[in-house]
Amino acid sequence: MKLFKNLLKSPGFLLGSSLFLLTLVLALLGPLFIDVDTRTRVGLAFMPPSAKAPLGTDHLGLDMVSLLIQGLRSSLYVGFLAGTVATIVGTLIGVYGGYKGGLIDDILTVATNLFLVIPSLIVLILLSSSLDEGRSLTLIALIIGCTTWTWSARAVRAQASSIRARDHVALARINGYGTFGIVMLHILPYLLSYIFMVFILQTATGILSEASISLLGLGPYDSISLGKILNEAIRNEALSDGAWWAFAPAMVLITVIVFALYVLNTSLEGVFNPRLRK
């Protein structure tokens, strides 16, 4: 309760959580109040904002408001799924290596460093480009999650290594707890706040990664995302035509989401990390 009160006193937490909740409300509740139709033309190509289309139309004459809401839902889905996969993989490897130490820790650390030196975006681009068909949102999210777990593993490992030397862990060994029991009952509970912050950053990374590959034309085939909206705007020369409404709102949404998540993570770290508290 005290930590929650401290969070409510943090301007960064209030700003980040408010912005992120706003995007969630728009994505989840928007279709309840707005007729989201991404297939029906409502006007000419790149028609400027009007009463019929408040944010104009794209190159096909589709309503930009509908495209943005659907794109926001898709990007958040990819971010959450990729963040979950990357956090779980990184946490399992980091906690196990940090607790066991010795040769096992060395092997896992070497493997993590090998993945770390390979640019994840390059791997992501190669994997996405190799899939000529079937690039779904779920598959892209899984690929992102499986290529961005490395820094999470390193960060969690460092925390697990410090907890391994505490008295309650030694007492658990004396009482006959095995590796699984010690990790689940005596190490992970102390890392939950840290893992949650890792998940927030991994979600932001997932959203940015999806936007990056979609911007390059390697996004999902059968879905609309914010990155794909930007790609379609570039391909159809919206910038040269002065149709700012075809790309600017999508850029703003991506920026707001990622900014909110990073501000939220910074504020949480300031509360959960005793060394950063005032």
C-alpha positions as CSV (number, residue, x, y, z in Angstrom):
1,M,0.0,0.0,0.0
2,K,2.9,2.4,0.8
3,L,4.5,1.7,-2.5
4,F,1.2,2.4,-4.3
5,K,0.9,5.7,-2.5
6,N,4.4,6.5,-3.5
7,L,3.5,5.7,-7.1
8,L,0.5,8.1,-7.0
9,K,2.9,10.8,-5.8
10,S,5.1,10.3,-8.8
11,P,4.3,12.7,-11.7
12,G,6.0,10.3,-14.1
13,F,3.8,7.4,-13.1
14,L,0.6,9.5,-13.4
15,L,1.7,10.8,-16.8
16,G,2.8,7.4,-18.2
17,S,-0.1,5.4,-16.8
18,S,-2.7,8.1,-18.0
19,L,-1.3,8.1,-21.5
20,F,-1.1,4.4,-21.8
21,L,-4.6,3.8,-20.3
22,L,-5.9,6.4,-22.8
23,T,-4.5,4.3,-25.7
24,L,-5.9,1.1,-24.2
25,V,-9.3,2.7,-23.9
26,L,-9.2,3.9,-27.5
27,A,-8.1,0.4,-28.7
28,L,-10.6,-1.6,-26.6
29,L,-13.6,0.6,-26.3
30,G,-13.2,2.6,-29.5
31,P,-15.1,0.1,-31.6
32,L,-18.1,0.3,-29.2
33,F,-18.6,4.0,-30.0
34,I,-17.1,4.3,-33.5
35,D,-18.1,2.1,-36.5
36,V,-14.7,0.6,-37.3
37,D,-14.9,-0.3,-41.0
38,T,-11.6,-0.9,-42.8
39,R,-13.0,-2.2,-46.0
40,T,-15.6,0.3,-47.2
41,R,-14.5,3.4,-49.1
42,V,-15.8,6.7,-47.6
43,G,-14.3,9.1,-50.1
44,L,-11.6,9.7,-52.6
45,A,-8.0,8.9,-52.2
46,F,-6.2,11.1,-49.6
47,M,-9.3,13.1,-48.9
48,P,-8.5,15.7,-46.2
49,P,-10.3,15.6,-42.9
50,S,-14.0,16.3,-43.1
51,A,-17.2,15.7,-41.2
52,K,-17.6,12.3,-43.0
53,A,-14.0,11.3,-42.3
54,P,-12.6,13.3,-39.3
55,L,-9.0,12.3,-40.0
56,G,-9.3,12.0,-43.8
57,T,-8.8,8.9,-45.9
58,D,-5.9,6.8,-47.1
59,H,-4.8,6.1,-50.7
60,L,-7.8,3.7,-51.1
61,G,-10.4,6.2,-49.7
62,L,-10.7,4.2,-46.4
63,D,-11.5,6.1,-43.2
64,M,-8.3,6.8,-41.3
65,V,-10.0,6.7,-37.9
66,S,-11.1,3.1,-38.5
67,L,-7.6,2.2,-39.7
68,L,-5.9,3.9,-36.7
69,I,-8.1,2.1,-34.2
70,Q,-7.6,-1.3,-35.9
71,G,-3.9,-0.6,-36.3
72,L,-3.6,0.4,-32.6
73,R,-5.3,-2.8,-31.5
74,S,-2.9,-4.9,-33.7
75,S,0.2,-3.1,-32.5
76,L,-0.7,-3.4,-28.8
77,Y,-1.4,-7.1,-29.4
78,V,2.0,-7.6,-30.9
79,G,3.7,-5.6,-28.2
80,F,2.0,-7.5,-25.3
81,L,2.6,-11.0,-26.9
82,A,6.2,-10.2,-27.8
83,G,6.8,-8.7,-24.4
84,T,5.4,-11.7,-22.7
85,V,7.5,-14.2,-24.7
86,A,10.7,-12.2,-24.3
87,T,10.1,-11.7,-20.6
88,I,9.4,-15.3,-19.9
89,V,12.4,-16.6,-21.9
90,G,14.8,-14.0,-20.5
91,T,13.5,-14.6,-16.9
92,L,13.8,-18.4,-17.1
93,I,17.3,-18.3,-18.5
94,G,18.5,-15.4,-16.2
95,V,17.0,-16.8,-13.0
96,Y,18.3,-20.3,-13.6
97,G,21.8,-19.2,-14.6
98,G,22.0,-16.7,-11.8
99,Y,21.0,-19.2,-9.2
100,K,23.0,-22.2,-10.3
101,G,26.2,-20.3,-11.1
102,G,29.3,-22.2,-12.1
103,L,29.5,-24.0,-15.4
104,I,25.8,-23.8,-16.2
105,D,25.8,-20.0,-15.6
106,D,28.9,-19.7,-17.8
107,I,27.3,-21.6,-20.7
108,L,24.0,-19.7,-20.5
109,T,25.9,-16.4,-20.3
110,V,28.0,-17.2,-23.4
111,A,24.9,-18.2,-25.3
112,T,23.1,-15.0,-24.2
113,N,26.1,-12.9,-25.3
114,L,26.2,-14.7,-28.6
115,F,22.6,-13.7,-29.2
116,L,23.3,-10.2,-27.9
117,V,26.0,-9.3,-30.3
118,I,23.8,-10.3,-33.3
119,P,21.5,-7.3,-34.1
120,S,18.0,-8.4,-33.3
121,L,16.5,-6.2,-36.0
122,I,18.6,-7.8,-38.7
123,V,17.6,-11.3,-37.5
124,L,14.0,-10.1,-37.4
125,I,14.2,-8.7,-40.9
126,L,15.8,-11.9,-42.3
127,L,13.2,-14.1,-40.6
128,S,10.3,-12.0,-41.8
129,S,11.5,-11.7,-45.3
130,S,11.9,-15.5,-45.5
131,L,8.2,-15.9,-44.8
132,D,6.7,-15.1,-48.2
133,E,3.2,-16.2,-47.0
134,G,1.6,-16.5,-43.6
135,R,3.1,-13.5,-41.8
136,S,0.4,-13.1,-39.2
137,L,0.4,-10.8,-36.2
138,T,1.0,-13.7,-33.8
139,L,3.9,-15.1,-35.8
140,I,5.6,-11.7,-36.0
141,A,5.1,-11.2,-32.3
142,L,6.6,-14.6,-31.5
143,I,9.6,-13.9,-33.8
144,I,10.1,-10.5,-32.0
145,G,9.9,-12.1,-28.6
146,C,12.4,-14.8,-29.5
147,T,14.9,-12.3,-30.8
148,T,14.7,-9.6,-28.1
149,W,15.0,-11.7,-24.8
150,T,18.8,-11.4,-24.4
151,W,19.1,-8.1,-22.4
152,S,16.3,-9.3,-20.1
153,A,18.2,-12.5,-19.4
154,R,21.3,-10.5,-18.5
155,A,19.4,-8.1,-16.2
156,V,17.5,-10.8,-14.4
157,R,20.6,-12.9,-14.0
158,A,22.4,-10.1,-12.2
159,Q,19.4,-9.8,-9.8
160,A,19.2,-13.5,-9.2
161,S,22.9,-13.8,-8.5
162,S,22.6,-11.2,-5.7
163,I,19.6,-13.0,-4.2
164,R,21.3,-16.4,-4.3
165,A,23.7,-15.3,-1.5
166,R,21.0,-14.3,0.9
167,D,20.3,-16.2,4.1
168,H,16.8,-17.3,3.3
169,V,18.1,-19.1,0.2
170,A,20.7,-20.9,2.1
171,L,18.1,-21.9,4.7
172,A,15.9,-23.3,1.9
173,R,18.8,-25.5,0.7
174,I,19.3,-26.8,4.3
175,N,15.6,-27.6,4.5
176,G,15.8,-29.8,1.4
177,Y,14.3,-27.5,-1.3
178,G,15.4,-28.4,-4.8
179,T,16.3,-25.9,-7.6
180,F,12.7,-25.6,-8.8
181,G,11.4,-24.9,-5.3
182,I,14.1,-22.4,-4.4
183,V,13.7,-20.5,-7.7
184,M,9.9,-20.4,-7.6
185,L,9.4,-19.8,-3.8
186,H,12.6,-18.0,-2.7
187,I,14.0,-16.0,-5.7
188,L,11.2,-15.2,-8.1
189,P,8.9,-13.5,-5.5
190,Y,11.8,-11.0,-4.8
191,L,12.1,-10.3,-8.6
192,L,8.4,-9.7,-9.5
193,S,8.6,-5.9,-9.5
194,Y,11.8,-6.0,-11.5
195,I,10.3,-8.6,-14.0
196,F,7.3,-6.4,-14.4
197,M,9.5,-3.4,-15.3
198,V,11.3,-5.7,-17.8
199,F,8.0,-6.7,-19.3
200,I,7.1,-3.0,-19.8
201,L,10.3,-2.3,-21.7
202,Q,9.9,-5.5,-23.7
203,T,6.4,-4.5,-24.7
204,A,7.7,-1.1,-25.9
205,T,10.4,-2.9,-27.8
206,G,7.9,-5.2,-29.4
207,I,5.7,-2.3,-30.6
208,L,8.8,-0.5,-32.0
209,S,10.1,-3.7,-33.7
210,E,6.8,-4.4,-35.3
211,A,6.5,-0.8,-36.6
212,S,10.1,-1.1,-38.0
213,I,9.6,-4.2,-40.0
214,S,6.1,-3.2,-41.1
215,L,7.6,0.1,-42.3
216,L,10.0,-1.9,-44.4
217,G,7.1,-3.8,-46.0
218,L,7.7,-7.0,-43.9
219,G,4.6,-6.6,-41.7
220,P,1.5,-8.8,-41.4
221,Y,-0.3,-9.8,-44.7
222,D,-3.8,-10.1,-43.3
223,S,-3.9,-7.3,-40.6
224,I,-3.6,-3.6,-40.2
225,S,-1.0,-2.2,-37.8
226,L,0.4,1.3,-37.2
227,G,3.6,0.3,-38.9
228,K,1.7,-0.9,-41.9
229,I,-0.2,2.3,-42.1
230,L,3.1,4.2,-42.3
231,N,4.4,1.8,-45.0
232,E,1.2,2.3,-47.1
233,A,1.6,6.1,-46.8
234,I,5.2,6.0,-47.9
235,R,4.5,3.6,-50.8
236,N,1.7,5.7,-52.1
237,E,3.6,9.0,-51.8
238,A,1.4,10.6,-49.1
239,L,4.2,12.8,-48.0
240,S,4.8,14.3,-51.4
241,D,1.1,14.8,-51.8
242,G,0.9,16.7,-48.5
243,A,-1.5,14.1,-47.0
244,W,-0.2,14.4,-43.5
245,W,-3.3,12.7,-42.1
246,A,-2.2,9.5,-43.8
247,F,0.9,9.1,-41.6
248,A,1.1,11.7,-38.8
249,P,-1.6,10.2,-36.5
250,A,0.0,6.8,-36.7
251,M,3.4,8.3,-35.9
252,V,1.9,10.2,-32.9
253,L,0.2,7.0,-31.6
254,I,3.4,5.0,-31.7
255,T,5.4,7.8,-30.1
256,V,2.8,8.3,-27.3
257,I,2.6,4.5,-26.5
258,V,6.4,4.0,-26.3
259,F,6.9,7.3,-24.4
260,A,4.2,6.4,-21.9
261,L,5.8,2.9,-21.3
262,Y,9.3,4.3,-20.9
263,V,8.1,7.0,-18.5
264,L,6.0,4.4,-16.6
265,N,9.1,2.2,-16.3
266,T,11.3,5.0,-15.1
267,S,8.8,6.0,-12.4
268,L,8.4,2.4,-11.2
269,E,12.1,2.0,-11.0
270,G,12.3,5.1,-8.9
271,V,9.8,3.6,-6.4
272,F,10.9,-0.1,-6.4
273,N,14.7,0.6,-6.3
274,P,15.6,1.9,-2.8
275,R,18.8,3.4,-4.1
276,L,16.8,5.8,-6.3
277,R,14.3,6.9,-3.7
278,K,14.6,10.4,-2.4
